[in-house]
Amino acid sequence: MSEQLLTMITITYAVITFIVVLVIVFIVLKRIKDQYKNTLVELERSKNLIISGSILSELNKVEALINNKDLEEKYNYWKSIFKNIKDVEVPNITNEIITAEELLEDHNYSQVKDVLGRIEFNIYIAKSKAQKLLEDIKEITLSEQKNREIVTKLKTDYRTIFLQYNNNDKDDYSLIRTPLELQFENIDKLFSTFEMAMENNVYSEVGKIVRALDDSIGNLKIVIEEAPSIILMGRNLIPNRIKEVNKVYEKMKNDGFNLDYLNIEYNISESEKKVADVFDRLNVLNLEDSVFELRTIMDYFDSLYSDFDKERISKKSFDDYIRSVIMKCKKLKKIINKLSNKINDIKYSYDLTDDDVKIIVELKIEVAECEEKYDEIIAAYREKKTAYSKLNKEMDLVNARLLKCEDKLNYTLRSLGSLKEDEIRAREQLTEIKSIVKEARTHVNSFKLPVVPKNYYVELDEANEAIKNMVIELEKQPISIKTLNTRVDTARDLVLKVYNTSIEIIKTASMAENAIVYGNRYRPVNSSIDSGLAKAEREFFKGNFKSSLELAINSINVVEPGIYNRLLDAYKSEN
């Protein structure tokens, strides 16, 4: 390829690349311009919506209503705001939009962005002012319709309340009749004032009058509904309940009950003050929290009856404890003292350590503490300065401690008693063990064995040694029950082992002998049986009864399979 051709290709690629870049830049700039144009169109539309016909229409309504200086001043102020938005702020926004369009045509996009942001902010401010202006004007133009609807509803509520008051028993409101009637008069005057304000277009005062009517009627409704129950509770129920409580309180005090912790006299005084305060507020028709406060007082006096019952029950329980607890103390103390006197002998007789019997010392201290606490409670009871509920609770704790002591003492007595029982049981078992050894020997001697296996004598010696150790332990003074129990268990296990061995030896020897005798019939006819039985006889006379039995059975099994089971059945039938 020639150098000239190469240069032409390079130039061609460069031109194409440049054209592509120009096209991309053009497309990007066109899109940016289109976006800014769309934004300007939206801003133009928002600007045109700032001034709505509603504002001018509402202003004309206000102008027609003007009949006092206050409303005229408001009208002029609103008109000036409307004029400023229309003649100053909106034209300024229009000029800004024109400036943005010129910058856009000059492709000055960086400045266009700033101008668009400023336009958007100014439109927002102007819109907010226009919206606020329209709301303020409508407060006046819609005032009559809105306030008349509210007042009409209030009049309906007021008539209902008035009828309820007149239909109820007047005695229910006897304490507040004067302030109630004054309140009815005030509400009537407020309705009249409202009508005059509406006729004179004094809309600035109308809202205040409507709010005053709403508050007064709302409060009056509460008074009519709740005043009878407040008066009933304050004048009748609570005073009667105080008298009843006082009567019970005095009687219980005379019967020896200490009720100082209930602070009844102080609480009665405070309750009477609270009732007086409720009635003071009731005279000015202030019922805030009154029902709640009076019901709380009623609940308090009702709860006192539960406290009185609790004291009566506690007294009965305490009276029972006075007798039962001291008797329990004395009983435990007596048993523990007797046990303490014998504890040295028990320790010596059964080789017990101080740790083994320390529970007795602990129980003695525990019972002494309970007795001391009992004396303290009785002293407080005699001073009559402590409530029975507290005395009973403390006595209940003492009783619970004594019950635990009783359980521990019973367990200790059972444990100590079991030591003697273990000794007696060991002596009984010694006799039984000796009889088992004797039976094992008799069993072995009853069968004339050519030789007694060595393992039998080894086990017999071990069993006799264990019995000897058991006898030594029983003759010791003191006896160690733990060691004795171990000796008993060891001796019993070894004696049973000897007994089982003796049974096994006799059983095996008997079966081996029977097998040899039974197999003798086949000796003349079968040399292998004769040879096998000869070996069996030799093992038998050596005392190897198990080996002898196996040789005899294996020999006979050649001609009589299953001979072992038949021999076993025969042995069982013999025994």
CORJOFEN-V491603 format. One record per helix or strand. SS is the DSSP state (hx for helix, st for strand). FROM is the first residue (numbers start at 1). TO is the last residue. If there is no record, write none. Layout:
BEGIN
ss:from:to
SS:FROM:TO
SS:FROM:TO
END
This chain:
BEGIN
ss:from:to
hx:3:48
hx:53:65
hx:69:105
hx:109:141
hx:143:167
hx:170:199
hx:203:254
hx:260:262
hx:264:282
hx:290:349
hx:354:383
hx:388:446
hx:454:475
hx:481:522
hx:527:542
hx:545:556
hx:563:574
END
